[in-house]
């Protein structure tokens, strides 16, 4: 997917296509994670869809749940989902920023070769 050290730098057009693809993949992962959280809160804690959305998005954003949890299954889900959210934020950041970091490093190595 990424060009090798011996290959020339991608054109701006191709680079922006790659950047958009990475952003779409990252946003898709966030959307899927949000749906998983909403389903868990709705089914296990019997929260309304909007309350499930708020709780899932707060955990995904690193803030923590809003509503108190009452069931054992809901508490277990919230704990596992919180751990998953912490990991998924790192993965999404990596997916989105890989093209930017790769281009900077690739440009640096191209300039290094020319000297």
Rosetta constraint file for C-alpha pairs under 8 A:
AtomPair CA 2 CA 102 HARMONIC 7.95 0.50
AtomPair CA 3 CA 7 HARMONIC 6.04 0.50
AtomPair CA 3 CA 8 HARMONIC 7.78 0.50
AtomPair CA 3 CA 9 HARMONIC 7.73 0.50
AtomPair CA 3 CA 10 HARMONIC 7.84 0.50
AtomPair CA 5 CA 106 HARMONIC 6.57 0.50
AtomPair CA 5 CA 109 HARMONIC 7.22 0.50
AtomPair CA 5 CA 110 HARMONIC 7.66 0.50
AtomPair CA 8 CA 110 HARMONIC 7.86 0.50
AtomPair CA 9 CA 103 HARMONIC 7.56 0.50
AtomPair CA 9 CA 106 HARMONIC 7.06 0.50
AtomPair CA 9 CA 107 HARMONIC 6.82 0.50
AtomPair CA 10 CA 14 HARMONIC 6.05 0.50
AtomPair CA 10 CA 15 HARMONIC 5.92 0.50
AtomPair CA 11 CA 15 HARMONIC 6.08 0.50
AtomPair CA 12 CA 16 HARMONIC 6.08 0.50
AtomPair CA 13 CA 17 HARMONIC 6.32 0.50
AtomPair CA 14 CA 18 HARMONIC 6.23 0.50
AtomPair CA 15 CA 19 HARMONIC 6.17 0.50
AtomPair CA 15 CA 99 HARMONIC 7.65 0.50
AtomPair CA 16 CA 20 HARMONIC 6.06 0.50
AtomPair CA 17 CA 21 HARMONIC 6.17 0.50
AtomPair CA 18 CA 22 HARMONIC 6.22 0.50
AtomPair CA 18 CA 99 HARMONIC 6.83 0.50
AtomPair CA 19 CA 23 HARMONIC 6.22 0.50
AtomPair CA 19 CA 96 HARMONIC 7.31 0.50
AtomPair CA 19 CA 99 HARMONIC 6.04 0.50
AtomPair CA 19 CA 100 HARMONIC 7.62 0.50
AtomPair CA 20 CA 24 HARMONIC 6.12 0.50
AtomPair CA 21 CA 25 HARMONIC 6.23 0.50
AtomPair CA 22 CA 26 HARMONIC 6.08 0.50
AtomPair CA 22 CA 95 HARMONIC 5.93 0.50
AtomPair CA 22 CA 96 HARMONIC 5.06 0.50
AtomPair CA 22 CA 97 HARMONIC 7.90 0.50
AtomPair CA 22 CA 99 HARMONIC 7.58 0.50
AtomPair CA 23 CA 27 HARMONIC 5.99 0.50
AtomPair CA 23 CA 95 HARMONIC 7.59 0.50
AtomPair CA 23 CA 96 HARMONIC 5.28 0.50
AtomPair CA 24 CA 28 HARMONIC 5.97 0.50
AtomPair CA 25 CA 29 HARMONIC 6.27 0.50
AtomPair CA 25 CA 95 HARMONIC 7.43 0.50
AtomPair CA 25 CA 96 HARMONIC 7.88 0.50
AtomPair CA 26 CA 30 HARMONIC 6.39 0.50
AtomPair CA 26 CA 92 HARMONIC 4.98 0.50
AtomPair CA 26 CA 93 HARMONIC 7.50 0.50
AtomPair CA 26 CA 95 HARMONIC 6.04 0.50
AtomPair CA 26 CA 96 HARMONIC 5.92 0.50
AtomPair CA 27 CA 31 HARMONIC 6.11 0.50
AtomPair CA 27 CA 92 HARMONIC 7.77 0.50
AtomPair CA 28 CA 32 HARMONIC 6.11 0.50
AtomPair CA 29 CA 33 HARMONIC 6.05 0.50
AtomPair CA 29 CA 92 HARMONIC 7.01 0.50
AtomPair CA 30 CA 34 HARMONIC 6.07 0.50
AtomPair CA 30 CA 88 HARMONIC 7.93 0.50
AtomPair CA 30 CA 92 HARMONIC 7.47 0.50
AtomPair CA 31 CA 35 HARMONIC 6.25 0.50
AtomPair CA 32 CA 36 HARMONIC 6.24 0.50
AtomPair CA 33 CA 37 HARMONIC 6.29 0.50
AtomPair CA 33 CA 60 HARMONIC 7.84 0.50
AtomPair CA 33 CA 85 HARMONIC 7.66 0.50
AtomPair CA 34 CA 38 HARMONIC 6.11 0.50
AtomPair CA 34 CA 53 HARMONIC 7.41 0.50
AtomPair CA 34 CA 56 HARMONIC 5.98 0.50
AtomPair CA 34 CA 57 HARMONIC 6.34 0.50
AtomPair CA 34 CA 60 HARMONIC 7.24 0.50
AtomPair CA 35 CA 39 HARMONIC 6.08 0.50
AtomPair CA 36 CA 40 HARMONIC 6.22 0.50
AtomPair CA 37 CA 41 HARMONIC 6.20 0.50
AtomPair CA 37 CA 52 HARMONIC 7.35 0.50
AtomPair CA 37 CA 53 HARMONIC 7.61 0.50
AtomPair CA 37 CA 55 HARMONIC 7.92 0.50
AtomPair CA 37 CA 56 HARMONIC 4.86 0.50
AtomPair CA 37 CA 57 HARMONIC 7.93 0.50
AtomPair CA 37 CA 81 HARMONIC 6.90 0.50
AtomPair CA 38 CA 42 HARMONIC 5.93 0.50
AtomPair CA 38 CA 49 HARMONIC 6.99 0.50
AtomPair CA 38 CA 52 HARMONIC 4.79 0.50
AtomPair CA 38 CA 53 HARMONIC 5.32 0.50
AtomPair CA 38 CA 55 HARMONIC 7.71 0.50
AtomPair CA 38 CA 56 HARMONIC 5.70 0.50
AtomPair CA 39 CA 43 HARMONIC 5.87 0.50
AtomPair CA 39 CA 52 HARMONIC 7.50 0.50
AtomPair CA 40 CA 44 HARMONIC 5.63 0.50
AtomPair CA 40 CA 45 HARMONIC 7.58 0.50
AtomPair CA 40 CA 74 HARMONIC 7.55 0.50
AtomPair CA 40 CA 77 HARMONIC 6.88 0.50
AtomPair CA 41 CA 45 HARMONIC 5.16 0.50
AtomPair CA 41 CA 46 HARMONIC 6.65 0.50
AtomPair CA 41 CA 47 HARMONIC 6.06 0.50
AtomPair CA 41 CA 52 HARMONIC 5.20 0.50
AtomPair CA 41 CA 55 HARMONIC 7.66 0.50
AtomPair CA 41 CA 56 HARMONIC 7.55 0.50
AtomPair CA 41 CA 74 HARMONIC 6.84 0.50
AtomPair CA 41 CA 78 HARMONIC 7.97 0.50
AtomPair CA 42 CA 46 HARMONIC 4.83 0.50
AtomPair CA 42 CA 47 HARMONIC 4.74 0.50
AtomPair CA 42 CA 48 HARMONIC 6.18 0.50
AtomPair CA 42 CA 49 HARMONIC 6.30 0.50
AtomPair CA 42 CA 52 HARMONIC 5.65 0.50
AtomPair CA 43 CA 47 HARMONIC 7.54 0.50
AtomPair CA 44 CA 71 HARMONIC 7.51 0.50
AtomPair CA 44 CA 73 HARMONIC 6.30 0.50
AtomPair CA 44 CA 74 HARMONIC 5.18 0.50
AtomPair CA 45 CA 69 HARMONIC 6.92 0.50
AtomPair CA 45 CA 70 HARMONIC 7.01 0.50
AtomPair CA 45 CA 71 HARMONIC 6.58 0.50
AtomPair CA 45 CA 73 HARMONIC 7.98 0.50
AtomPair CA 45 CA 74 HARMONIC 5.45 0.50
AtomPair CA 47 CA 51 HARMONIC 5.80 0.50
AtomPair CA 47 CA 52 HARMONIC 5.65 0.50
AtomPair CA 48 CA 52 HARMONIC 6.02 0.50
AtomPair CA 49 CA 53 HARMONIC 6.03 0.50
AtomPair CA 50 CA 54 HARMONIC 6.23 0.50
AtomPair CA 51 CA 55 HARMONIC 6.19 0.50
AtomPair CA 51 CA 67 HARMONIC 7.82 0.50
AtomPair CA 52 CA 56 HARMONIC 6.00 0.50
AtomPair CA 53 CA 57 HARMONIC 5.91 0.50
AtomPair CA 54 CA 58 HARMONIC 5.97 0.50
AtomPair CA 54 CA 65 HARMONIC 7.97 0.50
AtomPair CA 54 CA 66 HARMONIC 7.29 0.50
AtomPair CA 55 CA 59 HARMONIC 6.26 0.50
AtomPair CA 55 CA 64 HARMONIC 7.42 0.50
AtomPair CA 55 CA 65 HARMONIC 4.84 0.50
AtomPair CA 55 CA 66 HARMONIC 5.58 0.50
AtomPair CA 55 CA 67 HARMONIC 6.98 0.50
AtomPair CA 56 CA 60 HARMONIC 6.05 0.50
AtomPair CA 56 CA 65 HARMONIC 7.27 0.50
AtomPair CA 57 CA 61 HARMONIC 5.92 0.50
AtomPair CA 58 CA 62 HARMONIC 6.21 0.50
AtomPair CA 58 CA 63 HARMONIC 5.12 0.50
AtomPair CA 58 CA 64 HARMONIC 5.48 0.50
AtomPair CA 58 CA 65 HARMONIC 6.00 0.50
AtomPair CA 58 CA 66 HARMONIC 7.45 0.50
AtomPair CA 59 CA 63 HARMONIC 5.54 0.50
AtomPair CA 59 CA 64 HARMONIC 4.60 0.50
AtomPair CA 59 CA 65 HARMONIC 5.85 0.50
AtomPair CA 59 CA 81 HARMONIC 7.91 0.50
AtomPair CA 59 CA 82 HARMONIC 6.02 0.50
AtomPair CA 59 CA 85 HARMONIC 6.75 0.50
AtomPair CA 60 CA 82 HARMONIC 7.34 0.50
AtomPair CA 60 CA 85 HARMONIC 5.10 0.50
AtomPair CA 60 CA 86 HARMONIC 7.31 0.50
AtomPair CA 60 CA 89 HARMONIC 7.51 0.50
AtomPair CA 61 CA 85 HARMONIC 7.97 0.50
AtomPair CA 62 CA 85 HARMONIC 7.70 0.50
AtomPair CA 62 CA 86 HARMONIC 7.20 0.50
AtomPair CA 64 CA 82 HARMONIC 7.90 0.50
AtomPair CA 69 CA 74 HARMONIC 6.30 0.50
AtomPair CA 69 CA 75 HARMONIC 6.02 0.50
AtomPair CA 70 CA 74 HARMONIC 6.94 0.50
AtomPair CA 70 CA 75 HARMONIC 7.31 0.50
AtomPair CA 71 CA 75 HARMONIC 6.24 0.50
AtomPair CA 72 CA 76 HARMONIC 6.13 0.50
AtomPair CA 73 CA 77 HARMONIC 6.01 0.50
AtomPair CA 74 CA 78 HARMONIC 6.03 0.50
AtomPair CA 75 CA 79 HARMONIC 6.21 0.50
AtomPair CA 76 CA 80 HARMONIC 6.30 0.50
AtomPair CA 77 CA 81 HARMONIC 5.83 0.50
AtomPair CA 78 CA 82 HARMONIC 5.91 0.50
AtomPair CA 79 CA 83 HARMONIC 6.43 0.50
AtomPair CA 80 CA 84 HARMONIC 6.16 0.50
AtomPair CA 81 CA 85 HARMONIC 5.97 0.50
AtomPair CA 82 CA 86 HARMONIC 6.31 0.50
AtomPair CA 83 CA 87 HARMONIC 6.49 0.50
AtomPair CA 84 CA 88 HARMONIC 5.98 0.50
AtomPair CA 85 CA 89 HARMONIC 6.12 0.50
AtomPair CA 86 CA 90 HARMONIC 6.91 0.50
AtomPair CA 87 CA 91 HARMONIC 6.45 0.50
AtomPair CA 88 CA 92 HARMONIC 6.01 0.50
AtomPair CA 89 CA 93 HARMONIC 6.11 0.50
AtomPair CA 90 CA 94 HARMONIC 6.18 0.50
AtomPair CA 91 CA 95 HARMONIC 6.17 0.50
AtomPair CA 92 CA 96 HARMONIC 6.12 0.50
AtomPair CA 93 CA 97 HARMONIC 6.02 0.50
AtomPair CA 94 CA 98 HARMONIC 5.76 0.50
AtomPair CA 97 CA 101 HARMONIC 6.24 0.50
AtomPair CA 98 CA 102 HARMONIC 5.82 0.50
AtomPair CA 99 CA 103 HARMONIC 6.00 0.50
AtomPair CA 100 CA 104 HARMONIC 6.34 0.50
AtomPair CA 101 CA 105 HARMONIC 6.18 0.50
AtomPair CA 102 CA 106 HARMONIC 5.87 0.50
AtomPair CA 103 CA 107 HARMONIC 5.98 0.50
AtomPair CA 104 CA 108 HARMONIC 6.18 0.50
AtomPair CA 105 CA 109 HARMONIC 6.25 0.50
AtomPair CA 106 CA 110 HARMONIC 6.20 0.50
AtomPair CA 107 CA 111 HARMONIC 6.22 0.50
AtomPair CA 108 CA 112 HARMONIC 6.17 0.50
AtomPair CA 109 CA 113 HARMONIC 6.26 0.50
AtomPair CA 110 CA 114 HARMONIC 6.59 0.50
AtomPair CA 111 CA 115 HARMONIC 6.79 0.50
